[in-house]
Amino acid sequence: MDPFVTCYLTAAAQVEDAKDFDDHHRAGATALRNADLEQLADSDPRFVAPWDMTAITAIPLDADEIGAWYEAYFEE
């Protein structure tokens, strides 16, 4: 499984007292921001480009901003 997705989903699933998706997303995005992304990239069998790492570190904490983030990084 994708180590970046695993990091995000594990943190999102462990949130206690989560009220909604926003709480789970914030935990997942925070986990990625605090993770050793180089180590995650090293455990990924695919090539992870520096550009990918930049996009990952820019994932917004506010779920309402995901659409704009996606457009900025993946629809240019």
C-alpha positions in Angstrom: 0.0 0.0 0.0 1.1 3.6 -0.6 3.1 4.7 2.5 1.8 8.3 2.2 -1.9 7.2 2.1 -1.2 4.8 5.0 0.3 7.6 7.1 -2.7 9.8 6.4 -5.4 7.1 6.9 -3.8 5.8 10.1 -3.8 9.2 11.7 -7.3 10.0 10.4 -8.7 6.8 11.8 -7.1 7.3 15.3 -8.8 10.6 16.0 -10.8 10.5 19.2 -14.0 12.5 19.4 -14.0 13.3 15.7 -17.1 15.2 14.8 -16.8 15.0 11.0 -14.6 14.5 8.0 -12.8 17.8 8.7 -11.5 16.4 12.0 -10.2 13.2 10.3 -8.7 15.1 7.4 -6.9 17.6 9.7 -5.3 14.7 11.6 -4.2 12.9 8.4 -2.8 16.1 6.9 -1.0 17.0 10.1 0.5 13.5 10.2 1.9 13.9 6.7 3.3 17.4 7.7 5.0 15.8 10.7 6.2 12.7 9.0 9.7 12.0 7.7 8.6 12.2 4.0 12.0 11.0 2.8 11.6 7.9 4.8 8.1 7.4 3.4 9.4 7.9 -0.1 12.2 5.4 0.5 9.6 2.8 1.5 7.5 3.5 -1.6 8.4 1.1 -4.5 7.5 3.8 -7.0 9.7 6.8 -7.7 8.6 9.8 -5.7 9.7 13.1 -7.3 10.6 16.2 -5.3 7.5 17.8 -6.9 5.3 15.1 -5.3 6.8 15.9 -1.9 6.1 19.6 -2.4 2.5 18.8 -3.2 2.2 16.5 -0.1 3.6 19.2 2.2 1.1 21.7 0.8 -2.0 19.6 1.6 -4.3 22.1 3.4 -5.5 21.4 6.9 -8.9 22.9 6.0 -10.9 20.4 4.0 -12.7 23.2 2.2 -9.4 24.1 0.6 -8.7 20.7 -0.9 -10.3 21.5 -4.3 -8.1 24.6 -4.8 -5.0 22.7 -3.7 -5.8 19.9 -6.2 -6.3 22.4 -9.0 -3.0 24.2 -8.1 -0.9 21.0 -8.1 -2.6 18.6 -10.5 -4.5 20.6 -13.0 -1.8 23.0 -14.2 
